Amino acid sequence: MLYIKFGKRFIMKVQTAFRLEKELVEELKEQAKKNKRSLNNYVELILSKVVEREPNDETVEAIEEAMNKKNLKPISDIDKFLDSI
């Protein structure tokens, strides 16, 4: 297990292995390079899109508020804002 700091939180990464067709791996490597990503990061991105995690209730509520322009506060200092979250 590996913990990677992402902003103020840590993300747990687990090492795993898959057997894939050689041609698929080569294509993934090419696409990763075109997108300026590592192979690992590119495959993780693709898998995350396929899984499409459902947002939790708090996130759904925040999205609805933003779409309906409720409780919006202007951000005058991006650094202070980022430190507050």
C-alpha positions in Angstrom: 0.0 0.0 0.0 1.2 3.5 -0.8 -0.2 6.8 0.5 0.1 9.8 -1.8 -0.6 13.4 -0.5 -3.2 15.1 -2.6 -3.7 18.6 -1.3 -4.6 18.3 2.4 -5.7 14.6 2.1 -3.9 11.3 1.4 -5.0 8.8 -1.2 -4.3 5.2 -0.7 -2.8 3.4 -3.7 -2.7 -0.4 -4.0 -0.3 -2.2 -6.3 -1.9 -4.8 -8.5 -1.0 -6.8 -11.7 -3.1 -7.6 -14.8 -2.4 -9.7 -17.8 -3.3 -7.8 -21.0 -2.8 -8.4 -24.7 0.5 -7.0 -25.9 -1.1 -4.9 -28.6 -3.5 -3.3 -26.1 -0.5 -2.4 -23.8 1.3 -0.9 -26.7 -1.7 1.2 -27.7 -2.2 2.3 -24.1 1.4 3.4 -24.0 1.1 5.4 -27.2 -2.1 7.1 -25.9 -0.6 7.8 -22.5 2.4 9.5 -24.2 0.2 11.6 -26.5 -1.7 12.8 -23.4 1.6 13.4 -21.5 0.7 10.9 -18.8 2.4 7.8 -17.4 1.0 4.5 -18.4 -0.2 3.9 -14.8 -1.9 7.3 -14.6 -3.5 6.9 -18.0 -5.0 3.5 -17.2 -6.2 4.7 -13.8 -7.9 7.7 -15.5 -9.7 5.4 -18.0 -10.8 3.0 -15.3 -12.1 5.9 -13.2 -14.2 7.1 -16.1 -15.6 3.7 -16.6 -16.5 3.2 -12.9 -18.0 6.7 -12.7 -18.2 7.0 -8.9 -21.5 8.4 -7.7 -21.1 11.6 -5.7 -22.1 11.6 -2.0 -25.2 13.5 -0.8 -23.1 16.5 0.3 -21.6 16.8 -3.1 -25.0 16.4 -4.9 -26.4 19.2 -2.7 -23.4 21.5 -3.4 -23.8 20.9 -7.2 -27.5 21.7 -7.0 -26.8 24.8 -5.0 -24.2 26.0 -7.5 -26.4 25.2 -10.5 -29.2 27.2 -8.9 -26.8 30.0 -7.8 -27.6 29.5 -4.1 -25.1 30.4 -1.3 -22.4 31.5 -3.8 -19.6 33.6 -2.4 -17.1 35.4 -4.5 -13.5 34.4 -4.2 -11.2 37.4 -4.0 -8.0 35.6 -2.9 -7.5 32.1 -4.4 -4.7 31.2 -2.0 -6.8 32.0 1.1 -9.7 30.0 -0.5 -7.5 27.0 -1.2 -6.1 27.1 2.3 -9.7 27.1 3.7 -10.8 23.9 2.0 
